[in-house]
Amino acid sequence: MTDSKISQIITDPRRQKLLLGAVSLGVIMDGLDGSIVNVALPQIAADFNTDAGTIAWVIIAYLLMMAGLLLVFGKIADRGLMKKIFISGFIIFTLSSFICGISPDLNILLAGRVIQGLGAAMIAAVAPLICVRYLPPHMLGVALAVIAASSSIGFAAGPPIGGILTQYLSWHWIFLINIPIGIIGIPFVHKVIPKDPLAGEKAPFDYAGAVTLFGAMVFGIFAIKEIAILSITDPLILVSTTLCVICLSLFVIRELTTPSPFINIRIFTKWQFSAVTVAFLLINIVFMGVIYLLPFYLSAEMNFDMAKSGMYLLIPLLVTCIISIPFGRLSDMYGRRWFVIAACLLLIVFNAIFAVILPEAGTISLIIALILMGAVFGIASGPASSRIIETAPKGEEGTGSSLMITTIYLGGVIGTALYAMIFTLATASDGVVAFADLDSATFLSGFHGTIMVGLIISMIPLFLSAIVKDEKKVYK
């Protein structure tokens, strides 16, 4: 560590706590908006008289910006711009929340969500870097645990808060609630986080790689999401698919030829790393796809109001929060593989329940499936994400860590888009129908059919996780 970096370490315990508080505030706000919208989707769809597939863009727009820009802002911030990017993220997030909150139509809401995702990516990318830069090394584990806990708290609080606000005020307030947080947080963050150091020699930044990767994500997600509405032969789908392939090809060529790649994709030549990364991606795809569909099931079939739906959606998130740290510690002691395998088996089981669930059966089977959902991530989150870092080639652990975080958001956006596409195909035999106009039989058939596809997908991560043995033979 250089003298300049040593001088930036905060040694005052009070300032250390304030710094963690500032970082946690941003992460909680990120987590909150990652889940608060889901419960309100049926009401937003009804208000804008649109279908369940189209309204999925409210989630997709946000997660797509997170997945595509997280690595970008992380690399830019590491060049001596941490405070500027973190505060800018707060400002952008707060202003875009106001835009979302007063949106008179779906197009303005989606534009606001894109900008909100931009701000969220800036906050999420910089939060761990601030801890690494300004806190002593012996505090790093605690600091990262605080960040993880803050994200979990925000994500868990989203459904009940969103349900209550939507039920007793309106869905607009799920966005407007961010404004007072931002007004308080921006001056607090400005005061607590140290000034950015003077810019030194900057490492090359692979802008071409970043742009082509983001382009591949955008065009690919658009094609997946809209193919059910426009058909596979529609010119817009064909153009989007072609542009996705072109961007992805240019990205691969660029990363293999530049001396300072945006992502060292040669890391994927180690099959064990590729297998556990794809497994983690698929777990996130299935989990977030079900999270997207569930509010519609609770509203259309169980006839729950928004507040009650929010409380039920809290169940899996609470289970995850309660058991994730204990299972993470157990995997440190006994190995990761069998915990991930167990989580994949539970992934199959809860999908099997949702694939046949009927409202007439009452709430017992629903609650069991929700508990199993939470157990999947509670058991898998630590072991599965750790396997990605541990199986990365020697010296590429940092790249593995960055890809692990990106996989979470990329899985979320692909899962939402994929499930929205399948559900639209399954319910649009006579054309796309607004969610409020779907009859119960059609909805339930589409719901079960979509979940059945997810059930099939769920078997792949089980296989991929089972064939890769733990890299470390001894755990402490």
C-alpha positions in Angstrom: 0.0 0.0 0.0 1.4 3.4 -1.0 1.8 6.3 1.4 -1.0 8.2 -0.3 -3.4 5.4 0.3 -2.4 5.0 3.9 -3.0 8.7 4.5 -6.6 8.3 3.3 -7.5 5.6 5.8 -10.0 6.8 8.4 -8.8 5.9 12.0 -11.4 7.9 14.0 -14.1 5.3 15.1 -16.8 8.0 14.9 -16.0 8.9 11.3 -15.7 5.2 10.4 -19.3 4.7 11.6 -20.6 7.8 9.8 -18.9 6.6 6.6 -20.6 3.2 6.9 -23.9 5.0 7.6 -23.6 7.0 4.4 -22.7 4.0 2.3 -25.5 2.0 3.9 -28.1 4.7 3.2 -27.3 4.5 -0.5 -27.4 0.7 -0.6 -30.7 0.5 1.3 -32.2 3.0 -1.2 -30.9 0.8 -4.1 -32.3 -2.4 -2.5 -35.6 -0.8 -1.7 -36.3 0.2 -5.3 -35.1 -3.2 -6.5 -38.2 -4.8 -4.9 -40.7 -2.1 -4.0 -42.1 -1.9 -7.5 -43.0 -5.6 -7.9 -46.0 -5.6 -5.6 -47.5 -2.6 -7.4 -47.1 -3.9 -10.9 -50.7 -5.2 -11.2 -52.1 -1.8 -10.1 -49.7 0.1 -12.5 -50.8 -2.2 -15.3 -54.4 -1.6 -14.5 -54.0 2.2 -14.3 -52.2 2.4 -17.6 -54.5 -0.3 -19.2 -51.6 -2.4 -20.3 -50.7 -6.1 -20.2 -48.6 -7.9 -17.7 -45.8 -8.4 -20.3 -45.5 -4.7 -21.2 -45.5 -3.5 -17.6 -42.5 -5.7 -17.0 -40.4 -3.0 -18.6 -40.8 -1.0 -15.3 -38.5 -3.7 -13.7 -36.4 -4.5 -16.8 -35.4 -0.8 -17.4 -34.1 -0.5 -13.9 -32.2 -3.8 -13.7 -30.8 -3.4 -17.2 -29.1 -0.2 -16.3 -27.8 -1.8 -13.1 -26.4 -4.9 -15.0 -24.9 -2.9 -17.9 -23.3 0.0 -16.0 -22.2 -1.5 -12.6 -18.8 -2.5 -13.9 -18.4 0.7 -15.9 -19.0 3.0 -12.9 -16.8 0.8 -10.7 -13.9 1.1 -13.0 -14.4 4.9 -13.5 -14.7 5.5 -9.8 -11.5 3.6 -9.1 -9.7 6.2 -11.1 -10.2 8.8 -8.3 -13.8 9.8 -8.7 -15.5 7.8 -6.0 -17.1 10.7 -4.1 -18.2 12.5 -7.3 -19.9 9.4 -8.7 -21.5 8.4 -5.4 -23.0 11.8 -4.8 -24.0 12.1 -8.5 -25.8 8.8 -8.1 -27.7 10.1 -5.1 -28.8 13.2 -7.0 -29.8 11.4 -10.2 -31.7 8.7 -8.2 -33.6 11.4 -6.2 -34.6 13.5 -9.2 -35.6 10.4 -11.3 -37.7 9.2 -8.4 -39.7 12.4 -8.6 -40.1 11.9 -12.4 -41.4 8.3 -11.8 -43.7 9.5 -9.0 -45.5 12.1 -11.1 -45.5 10.0 -14.3 -48.8 10.6 -16.2 -48.2 7.7 -18.7 -46.1 4.6 -19.0 -43.5 6.1 -21.4 -42.5 8.8 -18.9 -42.4 6.2 -16.1 -40.1 4.0 -18.1 -37.8 7.0 -18.9 -37.7 7.8 -15.2 -36.8 4.2 -14.4 -34.0 4.2 -16.9 -32.5 7.3 -15.2 -33.2 5.8 -11.8 -31.3 2.7 -12.7 -28.4 4.9 -13.9 -28.2 6.5 -10.4 -28.6 3.2 -8.7 -25.7 1.7 -10.7 -23.5 4.6 -9.6 -24.3 4.1 -6.0 -24.0 0.3 -6.0 -20.7 0.3 -7.9 -19.0 2.8 -5.6 -20.2 1.6 -2.2 -17.8 -1.3 -1.7 -14.9 0.7 -3.2 -15.4 3.5 -0.6 -15.0 1.0 2.2 -11.9 -0.5 0.6 -10.4 3.0 0.1 -11.1 4.6 3.4 -11.5 1.9 6.1 -8.7 -0.1 7.7 -8.1 -3.5 6.3 -9.2 -5.2 9.5 -12.7 -3.6 9.1 -13.2 -4.7 5.5 -15.1 -7.9 6.4 -17.4 -6.0 8.7 -17.9 -3.2 6.2 -18.9 -5.6 3.3 -21.2 -7.4 5.7 -22.9 -4.1 6.5 -23.3 -3.4 2.8 -24.8 -6.9 2.2 -27.1 -6.5 5.2 -28.2 -3.0 4.1 -29.1 -4.3 0.6 -31.0 -7.2 2.2 -32.9 -4.8 4.5 -33.8 -2.5 1.6 -34.9 -5.5 -0.6 -36.9 -7.1 2.2 -38.6 -3.8 3.2 -39.7 -3.1 -0.4 -42.8 -5.4 -0.8 -44.6 -4.5 2.5 -43.8 -0.8 2.1 -44.8 -0.9 -1.6 -48.0 -2.8 -0.8 -49.1 -0.4 2.0 -48.3 2.8 0.0 -50.1 1.5 -3.1 -53.1 0.2 -1.1 -53.7 3.4 1.1 -52.2 6.2 -1.1 -51.2 5.2 -4.7 -48.4 3.5 -6.5 -46.8 6.9 -7.2 -45.7 7.1 -3.6 -43.4 4.0 -4.0 -41.2 6.4 -5.9 -41.9 9.7 -4.1 -40.8 8.1 -0.8 -37.2 8.3 -2.1 -37.2 12.1 -2.3 -36.9 12.9 1.5 -34.3 10.1 1.8 -32.3 11.8 -1.0 -32.8 15.3 0.5 -31.4 14.1 3.8 -28.8 11.8 2.3 -27.0 14.1 -0.3 -25.6 16.7 2.2 -24.9 13.9 4.7 -22.9 11.9 2.1 -21.1 15.1 1.0 -20.0 15.8 4.5 -19.0 12.3 5.5 -17.1 10.9 2.5 -13.6 12.3 2.1 -12.6 14.4 -0.9 -11.4 12.5 -4.0 -7.6 12.4 -4.2 -5.9 14.4 -6.9 -5.9 12.5 -10.1 -2.7 10.6 -10.8 -1.6 8.5 -13.7 -4.8 7.0 -15.2 -4.9 3.4 -16.4 -6.4 2.9 -19.9 -10.1 2.4 -19.9 -11.7 0.2 -22.5 -14.6 2.3 -23.6 -15.2 0.2 -26.7 -15.6 -2.9 -24.7 -18.0 -1.3 -22.2 -20.2 0.1 -25.0 -20.4 -3.1 -27.1 -21.2 -5.2 -24.0 -23.9 -2.8 -22.9 -25.3 -2.7 -26.5 -25.4 -6.5 -26.6 -27.4 -6.5 -23.3 -29.9 -3.9 -24.4 -30.6 -5.3 -27.9 -30.7 -8.9 -26.6 -33.1 -8.1 -23.7 -35.4 -6.1 -26.1 -35.5 -9.0 -28.5 -36.3 -11.6 -25.7 -39.0 -9.4 -24.2 -40.8 -8.2 -27.3 -40.7 -11.3 -29.4 -44.0 -12.5 -28.0 -45.8 -9.3 -29.0 -44.1 -8.6 -32.4 -43.4 -12.2 -33.5 -40.0 -13.7 -34.4 -40.2 -12.4 -38.1 -40.9 -8.8 -37.2 -38.2 -6.5 -38.6 -37.7 -4.8 -35.2 -36.9 -8.2 -33.6 -34.7 -9.2 -36.5 -32.7 -5.9 -36.3 -32.4 -6.1 -32.5 -31.2 -9.7 -32.7 -28.7 -8.9 -35.4 -27.4 -5.9 -33.5 -27.0 -8.0 -30.3 -24.9 -10.6 -32.2 -22.8 -7.8 -33.8 -22.2 -6.1 -30.5 -21.4 -9.3 -28.8 -19.0 -10.3 -31.5 -17.2 -6.9 -31.5 -17.0 -7.2 -27.7 -15.3 -10.6 -27.8 -12.9 -9.5 -30.5 -12.0 -6.3 -28.6 -11.5 -8.1 -25.3 -9.2 -10.7 -26.9 -7.0 -8.1 -28.7 -6.7 -5.1 -26.4 -4.0 -5.0 -23.7 -6.3 -3.5 -21.1 -9.7 -5.3 -21.6 -12.9 -4.2 -19.9 -13.4 -7.8 -18.8 -10.7 -10.5 -19.3 -13.0 -13.0 -21.0 -10.2 -15.6 -21.2 -11.3 -16.4 -17.6 -14.1 -18.4 -19.1 -11.7 -20.9 -20.6 -11.6 -22.6 -17.2 -14.7 -24.8 -17.5 -15.3 -25.0 -13.7 -15.5 -21.2 -13.5 -17.9 -21.1 -16.4 -20.1 -23.8 -15.0 -20.6 -22.2 -11.5 -21.1 -18.8 -13.1 -23.8 -20.0 -15.4 -25.4 -22.0 -12.6 -25.6 -18.8 -10.4 -27.0 -16.9 -13.4 -29.7 -19.4 -14.0 -30.7 -19.5 -10.3 -31.1 -15.7 -10.4 -33.1 -15.9 -13.7 -35.6 -18.4 -12.3 -35.8 -16.6 -8.9 -36.4 -13.2 -10.3 -38.8 -14.5 -13.0 -41.0 -16.0 -10.3 -40.7 -12.8 -8.2 -42.0 -10.8 -11.3 -45.0 -13.1 -11.8 -46.1 -13.7 -8.2 -47.8 -10.3 -7.6 -50.1 -10.9 -10.5 -51.0 -14.3 -9.1 -51.7 -12.9 -5.7 -53.9 -10.2 -7.2 -55.7 -12.1 -9.9 -56.1 -15.5 -8.3 -55.8 -15.0 -4.5 -57.7 -11.7 -4.6 -55.2 -10.1 -2.2 -55.1 -6.3 -1.9 -51.7 -4.6 -2.4 -50.9 -4.5 1.3 -51.6 -8.2 1.8 -49.6 -9.1 -1.3 -46.7 -7.1 0.0 -46.7 -9.0 3.3 -46.7 -12.3 1.6 -43.9 -11.3 -0.7 -41.9 -10.4 2.4 -41.8 -14.1 3.4 -39.0 -15.3 1.1 -37.0 -12.2 1.6 -37.1 -12.6 5.4 -36.1 -16.2 5.2 -33.1 -15.2 3.0 -32.1 -12.5 5.5 -32.4 -14.9 8.5 -30.4 -17.9 7.1 -27.9 -16.4 4.6 -25.2 -15.6 7.1 -25.4 -18.9 9.1 -25.2 -20.9 5.9 -22.4 -18.7 4.6 -20.4 -19.6 7.7 -21.3 -23.3 7.4 -20.0 -23.3 3.8 -16.8 -21.8 5.0 -16.3 -24.7 7.3 -17.7 -27.7 5.3 -17.4 -26.6 1.7 -19.7 -24.9 -0.8 -20.8 -27.6 -3.3 -23.4 -29.5 -1.2 -25.0 -26.4 0.0 -25.5 -25.1 -3.6 -26.8 -28.6 -4.6 -29.3 -28.5 -1.8 -30.4 -25.0 -2.9 -30.9 -26.2 -6.5 -33.0 -29.0 -5.3 -35.2 -26.6 -3.3 -35.4 -24.4 -6.5 -36.9 -27.4 -8.3 -39.3 -28.1 -5.5 -40.8 -24.6 -5.1 -41.1 -24.3 -8.9 -43.0 -27.7 -8.9 -45.4 -26.3 -6.3 -46.1 -23.1 -8.3 -46.5 -25.1 -11.5 -49.6 -26.8 -10.1 -50.8 -24.4 -7.4 -54.5 -23.5 -7.4 -56.1 -20.7 -5.4 -58.7 -23.2 -4.1 -56.0 -24.9 -2.1 -55.7 -21.9 0.2 -52.6 -20.3 1.6 -50.7 -23.3 3.1 -49.1 -24.4 -0.2 -48.4 -20.8 -1.1 -46.6 -20.1 2.2 -44.6 -23.3 1.9 -43.5 -22.4 -1.6 -42.6 -18.8 -0.5 -40.5 -20.2 2.4 -38.7 -22.5 0.0 -38.0 -19.6 -2.3 -36.3 -17.7 0.5 -34.4 -20.8 1.5 -32.9 -21.1 -2.0 -31.2 -17.8 -1.8 -30.5 -18.0 1.9 -28.6 -21.3 1.3 -27.1 -20.5 -2.1 -26.2 -16.8 -2.0 -22.9 -17.1 0.0 -21.7 -20.5 -1.2 -22.7 -20.0 -4.9 -21.2 -16.5 -5.2 -18.0 -17.7 -3.3 -17.6 -20.6 -5.8 -17.4 -18.1 -8.6 -14.5 -16.2 -7.0 -12.7 -19.4 -5.8 -12.9 -21.2 -9.2 -11.5 -18.1 -11.1 -8.0 -18.6 -12.4 -5.3 -17.5 -10.1 -4.9 -13.7 -10.1 -8.4 -13.2 -11.6 -10.3 -13.2 -8.3 -11.1 -9.5 -8.7 -12.6 -10.2 -12.2 -14.6 -13.1 -10.7 -16.0 -10.9 -8.0 -17.1 -8.2 -10.5 -18.7 -10.8 -12.7 -20.5 -12.4 -9.7 -22.1 -9.0 -8.9 -23.0 -8.4 -12.5 -24.5 -11.9 -12.8 -27.0 -11.1 -10.0 -28.5 -8.1 -11.9 -28.1 -9.7 -15.3 -30.0 -12.7 -14.1 -32.7 -10.4 -12.7 -33.3 -8.6 -16.0 -33.1 -11.8 -18.1 -35.5 -13.6 -15.8 -38.0 -10.8 -15.8 -37.9 -10.4 -19.6 -38.0 -14.2 -20.3 -40.9 -14.8 -17.9 -42.8 -11.8 -19.3 -42.3 -13.1 -22.9 -43.4 -16.6 -22.0 -46.4 -15.4 -20.1 -47.5 -13.1 -22.9 -47.2 -16.0 -25.4 -49.2 -18.3 -23.2 -52.0 -15.8 -22.7 -52.2 -14.1 -26.1 -53.8 -16.7 -28.3 -56.3 -14.1 -29.5 -54.0 -11.1 -29.1 -52.3 -9.4 -26.2 -54.9 -8.6 -23.5 -54.6 -6.0 -20.8 -53.9 -7.5 -17.3 -57.2 -6.2 -15.9 -59.1 -7.9 -18.8 -57.6 -11.4 -18.4 -60.0 -14.0 -17.3 -59.0 -16.3 -14.4 -58.6 -19.5 -16.5 -56.4 -17.8 -19.1 -54.2 -16.2 -16.4 -53.8 -19.4 -14.5 -52.9 -21.4 -17.6 -50.3 -18.8 -18.5 -48.9 -18.7 -15.0 -48.6 -22.5 -14.8 -47.1 -22.8 -18.3 -44.5 -20.1 -17.5 -43.5 -21.6 -14.2 -43.2 -25.0 -15.9 -40.5 -23.6 -18.3 -38.7 -22.3 -15.2 -39.0 -25.7 -13.6 -37.1 -27.2 -16.6 -34.5 -24.4 -16.5 -34.0 -25.1 -12.7 -32.6 -28.6 -13.4 -29.6 -27.1 -15.3 -27.9 -25.3 -12.3 -28.3 -28.5 -10.3 -26.3 -30.4 -12.9 -23.7 -27.7 -13.3 -23.2 -27.3 -9.6 -22.9 -31.0 -9.0 -20.1 -31.6 -11.6 -17.8 -28.9 -10.1 -16.0 -30.0 -7.0 -14.9 -27.5 -4.4 -11.5 -25.9 -5.2 -10.5 -25.6 -1.6 -10.0 -28.9 0.2 -9.8 -27.5 3.7 -12.1 -24.9 5.1 -11.5 -23.0 8.4 
